[in-house]
Structure formats: C-alpha cells, structure tokens
Amino acid sequence: SGVDPRLPIFRFQLVLLREIGHLPQLDRCLRCDAEVTATESVRFWVSQGCVICSRCGRPEYKSTEIHSSTIERLSQLVSDSPVSDGDVQPTSREYREMHAFLVSAITHVLERRPKMLRYLSF
C-alpha cells in the first residue's frame, strides 16, 4: 500500500496515551501558557507531560528539543479526524523526534522501557 508502517504505530501510541490520560499537552507552554508557534522549537518536559517554549526552556532541556513541525505531525496523527497517512509525510528528523517523544512518554508512564520496544527499532 506504500504507507510507512511507522505512522500507524505512532498514531496507535498517541491515541493510547490520550485514552489513558497521559498524552502530553502539545499546544501550549506549561510555564508561560503561550501557544506553540509554527516557527519555534520547544522542549518536551517528560515528567510534567507537556512542552516548554524556547523562551522558558533551560539548557538542561536541550536533549528533549522538538521542532514545531514535529509537534504539528503529532497533532495531526492524534486528531479525532486524522489526515490520511499518505498526506502526512514526515521528514527523517520528524520521524526521529516523534519516536523519541513517544518512547519517552510511554517509558515515563510505565516507569520502565517497554520490553517490545526492541521490535520497533526504526
């Protein structure tokens, strides 16, 4: 079918997090409540389940940086009326950031790395 298998897996993980009440807030900064803009990078604060804008971020959050385009892709995938997988064509950077984001979020909820994660090595 030509659809990248990562997208349905990412969508499943996002919807699962949403349904159990652990989907991180993606659209607003936790600290200043500013809306995440399309031109900035944000940092994912795993333990708080939210993002922090570039103005409120600290150097120690550098490793959790997520570009706004990745936030947009995640929002598209978790939407109740998602766009077709063929319409969502993430870049390699967005794939890496989405994978890291989801692994961090799920690991935080489980309080350990999932055993099946080794089978999703992409």
C-alpha positions, -999 to +999 in steps of 0.1 A: +000+000+000+030+023+002+022+036+037+051+039+060+043+014+089+057+039+115+027+063+111+000+038+122+022+027+151+028+063+161-009+070+159-017+039+180+008+051+207-006+086+207-042+075+209-033+051+237-016+078+257-047+101+251-071+074+262-053+067+294-050+103+302-013+107+296-010+124+263+014+153+268+000+188+262+014+198+228-001+232+220+009+254+250+039+261+271+035+248+307+054+278+322+040+308+304+009+294+288+020+308+254+007+290+223+034+270+205+041+288+172+050+272+139+084+288+139+099+278+172+113+247+187+100+235+221+113+212+247+094+182+260+093+180+298+086+143+302+078+143+340+053+171+336+037+158+304+040+190+285+061+212+263+081+243+272+086+271+247+120+282+237+118+313+259+111+293+290+134+264+282+166+257+301+199+244+288+194+211+305+163+205+284+183+207+252+183+170+246+145+170+245+141+196+218+113+191+194+107+212+163+073+228+158+068+208+126+071+176+146+045+189+171+022+196+141+027+160+128+020+145+162-012+167+165-023+155+130-018+119+140-037+120+173-066+141+159-101+126+161-103+131+123-067+125+113-054+132+078-047+102+056-014+086+064-005+093+027-010+130+034+013+130+064+049+127+051+073+135+080+109+142+073+136+119+088+142+144+116+104+144+124+104+106+125+133+106+149+118+133+171+083+116+171+099+082+180+120+098+208+090+117+221+067+086+222+094+064+237+100+090+265+063+095+272+055+057+273+085+049+293+075+076+318+040+062+322+052+026+325+082+036+347+104+014+326+113+008+290+087-014+272+100-049+265+086-049+230+105-017+221+133-037+206+109-049+179+101-013+169+137-003+160+133+024+134 
